[in-house]
């Protein structure tokens, strides 16, 4: 394993791979819909019908498999927000009444008066006004004490544990990647999962399925804004061949994927975006993708840096502001009818030490709280806040809720089940939802 | 005389592209080995960049990256730059942590000068570059608080491979490397004798730190790995327990070289042959690489079809179809494609070959093509009315009038001028495009050729 000193960005990069443009045996559902003009705007049809691409793939295709069209009214959608670098959970969901917190966090501790109070013992970071507003509406679950057994303090290993959802194993796939495997059952679909605004993280890499990398801006390549562009796109599509070896075909398929992403997404992503921050832009794009009903079930976004070894107060303050703004922007753009179809959740590779250091920062820690947000979420605090009693300078908090229980709650409560297969065991469902996707809340 | 097909393949892998003139030069050699020798005969000093006076360190890094890409395209012996790119992705440092472009320049210039000399000397010099001292924290590795980052990666990623040593060896090596640091005011190497832990210790079965020159204790670990070290009996890689570390090391680097230049999983016979050469030549790199490049397996069908050009290599190949220079490239687009010079993603370098392929990265490659194609014809509408390509110029009159009713001949002319050959399927698609597109838009063939899968395969 890599050294624990490897930086967050390095760890993230290591856990992010290209979405392999594998040699496709068949045309995927979305592309099929697109080609026949059902999925993504009829404008595309004229220039594509009768092309070698369509002719190549249509024979033997079982059209009934795609008859379902866009996703069903009771299909849950998940947006996973990665907080990369290790977020200080103690200053996000603040145990304001715990004297140990004030002692151990020292100069960077927040006072009760400086937080947004949610109960007698707890305040939210002052910059989380939108999340507080949603808490007051009963739409925010706070899951306390999240972690996993035998915690690892390296960004790389801990991030791998969180992203894979199988702590302690060598990560080869991510928890939502395996969900995509089940969902797609071997068929290929560019518009089922997306990683927005960067490379594709392990979270959404499965054994046979991988989320599509989507830029956090309007694509141009493949958008076919003019007839001249469409002619060039068709030429590139026609270059795909199996006669020159699997890798040659993989290259041309990757170009075709890029064209398909451009064609599919350019009409639904405005230019320019309203948002300016990195997370906000990604969240705005996420909402546009969902509004367009292209079939996306899982979206990931992520940003940092949360690795606040020094001068944490300003650094984390900015991150909290960005998180809050990202959530706000997402719901501003998301069409109201999608509200009760979507759940937003956060994660980070670890929390931080309860004792602050001499530089006004904290070091790599363990357990931390996270948010689950959405109209159908049953607001409240879940799990057990880790005790700060008798924590010595370099001791770390003991986790109280296994991250697999966190994931199982979302998989079984929102994404249609399958947690024991995906997580390799049965984990407690925390009951985070008032109602299933698309169901009105009583 | 070697076969033209083999020379073209060899050149694409070693010199980024197979220019017709260079192919003709090497096809005339008596043997394939002579062609390989010519490719590997690189100057001792390839020169370095000069920078615009008064610019920021960030801009120095950008100028250097463009200079380096330019050398990849226009060096008379591009294998020198190709090897430097390999080492940049193997003995990794990144400006994102190093933060000093001149330190990155120094390290990459070392790889350019000595990337084809000897692995032992290269590894020792690499270890003491300021970029590496900072990137893997050896600058804060001291007797009172050892930092294992560098010593661990030196074994795990750089030389031996994971599992061929124990934690005790990491600890010994970390202590042996204490004291090598840099002056943070001048960013020059600095030996800090009081930080050094000079106690004798056991490392891979050998007692080290016996010499009186404490500055050599760290580099001695490299001598042990390339010398009499033994893989410990408790190492996790069971198959290698008890073997000479120099053999394990030679195999580790041989596999990495094969993956880089051939792209496939290395056949066992190749690794054995490369290891044997490496050890018998005392880790001299030219004989080692010659063995690789002259193996028949290197010319097998799976290898010919087995490698995707990295974003940098594809950019070099694209520039080589034009008269453009390194200064014309967009580094941020290269980054979006997945490979910005001076910024490897992590200590294990870039994931290669198929890993480059995803929709977002290909969008960036398409954007690189569009941008560079546009730059070949700055006066196409209102100036010189020409498209400037590697083999000469193509005039607006030719595109619009001469070949108006011969679009297929126009495609051939474009390919000739760009010095590119493509598969029959790609050719058919280009012909079809030229036939369908209005005559006044056919200069877009330049961009399309740059976006063919053929140009993105090595």
HADDOCK unambig.tbl for C-alpha pairs under 7 A between the chains (distance, minus, plus):
assign (segid A and resid 3 and name CA) (segid B and resid 149 and name CA) 6.02 0.50 0.50
assign (segid A and resid 5 and name CA) (segid B and resid 149 and name CA) 6.78 0.50 0.50
assign (segid A and resid 10 and name CA) (segid B and resid 345 and name CA) 5.89 0.50 0.50
assign (segid A and resid 10 and name CA) (segid B and resid 346 and name CA) 4.56 0.50 0.50
assign (segid A and resid 13 and name CA) (segid B and resid 345 and name CA) 5.82 0.50 0.50
assign (segid A and resid 13 and name CA) (segid B and resid 346 and name CA) 6.75 0.50 0.50
assign (segid A and resid 14 and name CA) (segid B and resid 346 and name CA) 6.63 0.50 0.50
assign (segid A and resid 17 and name CA) (segid B and resid 355 and name CA) 6.45 0.50 0.50
assign (segid A and resid 18 and name CA) (segid B and resid 355 and name CA) 5.11 0.50 0.50
assign (segid A and resid 18 and name CA) (segid B and resid 356 and name CA) 6.02 0.50 0.50
assign (segid A and resid 18 and name CA) (segid B and resid 357 and name CA) 5.85 0.50 0.50
assign (segid A and resid 18 and name CA) (segid B and resid 358 and name CA) 5.23 0.50 0.50
assign (segid A and resid 19 and name CA) (segid B and resid 357 and name CA) 6.78 0.50 0.50
assign (segid A and resid 19 and name CA) (segid B and resid 358 and name CA) 4.98 0.50 0.50
assign (segid A and resid 20 and name CA) (segid B and resid 354 and name CA) 6.82 0.50 0.50
assign (segid A and resid 20 and name CA) (segid B and resid 355 and name CA) 6.58 0.50 0.50
assign (segid A and resid 20 and name CA) (segid B and resid 357 and name CA) 5.91 0.50 0.50
assign (segid A and resid 20 and name CA) (segid B and resid 358 and name CA) 6.00 0.50 0.50
assign (segid A and resid 21 and name CA) (segid B and resid 357 and name CA) 6.14 0.50 0.50
assign (segid A and resid 21 and name CA) (segid B and resid 358 and name CA) 6.14 0.50 0.50
assign (segid A and resid 213 and name CA) (segid B and resid 359 and name CA) 6.33 0.50 0.50
assign (segid A and resid 213 and name CA) (segid B and resid 360 and name CA) 5.49 0.50 0.50
assign (segid A and resid 214 and name CA) (segid B and resid 360 and name CA) 6.14 0.50 0.50
assign (segid A and resid 215 and name CA) (segid B and resid 360 and name CA) 6.69 0.50 0.50
assign (segid A and resid 221 and name CA) (segid B and resid 363 and name CA) 6.18 0.50 0.50
assign (segid A and resid 231 and name CA) (segid B and resid 433 and name CA) 6.90 0.50 0.50
assign (segid A and resid 232 and name CA) (segid B and resid 448 and name CA) 6.97 0.50 0.50
assign (segid A and resid 235 and name CA) (segid B and resid 429 and name CA) 5.34 0.50 0.50
assign (segid A and resid 235 and name CA) (segid B and resid 430 and name CA) 6.59 0.50 0.50
assign (segid A and resid 235 and name CA) (segid B and resid 433 and name CA) 5.93 0.50 0.50
assign (segid A and resid 236 and name CA) (segid B and resid 452 and name CA) 6.87 0.50 0.50
assign (segid A and resid 238 and name CA) (segid B and resid 429 and name CA) 5.69 0.50 0.50
assign (segid A and resid 239 and name CA) (segid B and resid 425 and name CA) 5.88 0.50 0.50
assign (segid A and resid 239 and name CA) (segid B and resid 426 and name CA) 4.84 0.50 0.50
assign (segid A and resid 239 and name CA) (segid B and resid 429 and name CA) 5.88 0.50 0.50
assign (segid A and resid 241 and name CA) (segid B and resid 425 and name CA) 6.84 0.50 0.50
assign (segid A and resid 245 and name CA) (segid B and resid 305 and name CA) 6.09 0.50 0.50
assign (segid A and resid 247 and name CA) (segid B and resid 305 and name CA) 6.88 0.50 0.50
assign (segid A and resid 247 and name CA) (segid B and resid 306 and name CA) 6.46 0.50 0.50
assign (segid A and resid 248 and name CA) (segid B and resid 453 and name CA) 6.37 0.50 0.50
assign (segid A and resid 248 and name CA) (segid B and resid 457 and name CA) 6.79 0.50 0.50
assign (segid A and resid 251 and name CA) (segid B and resid 357 and name CA) 6.57 0.50 0.50
assign (segid A and resid 251 and name CA) (segid B and resid 453 and name CA) 5.68 0.50 0.50
assign (segid A and resid 252 and name CA) (segid B and resid 453 and name CA) 5.21 0.50 0.50
assign (segid A and resid 254 and name CA) (segid B and resid 357 and name CA) 5.93 0.50 0.50
assign (segid A and resid 254 and name CA) (segid B and resid 358 and name CA) 5.61 0.50 0.50
assign (segid A and resid 254 and name CA) (segid B and resid 359 and name CA) 5.58 0.50 0.50
assign (segid A and resid 254 and name CA) (segid B and resid 362 and name CA) 6.44 0.50 0.50
assign (segid A and resid 255 and name CA) (segid B and resid 359 and name CA) 6.62 0.50 0.50
assign (segid A and resid 255 and name CA) (segid B and resid 362 and name CA) 5.60 0.50 0.50
assign (segid A and resid 257 and name CA) (segid B and resid 359 and name CA) 5.31 0.50 0.50
assign (segid A and resid 258 and name CA) (segid B and resid 359 and name CA) 4.15 0.50 0.50
assign (segid A and resid 258 and name CA) (segid B and resid 360 and name CA) 6.35 0.50 0.50
assign (segid A and resid 258 and name CA) (segid B and resid 362 and name CA) 6.07 0.50 0.50
assign (segid A and resid 258 and name CA) (segid B and resid 363 and name CA) 5.59 0.50 0.50
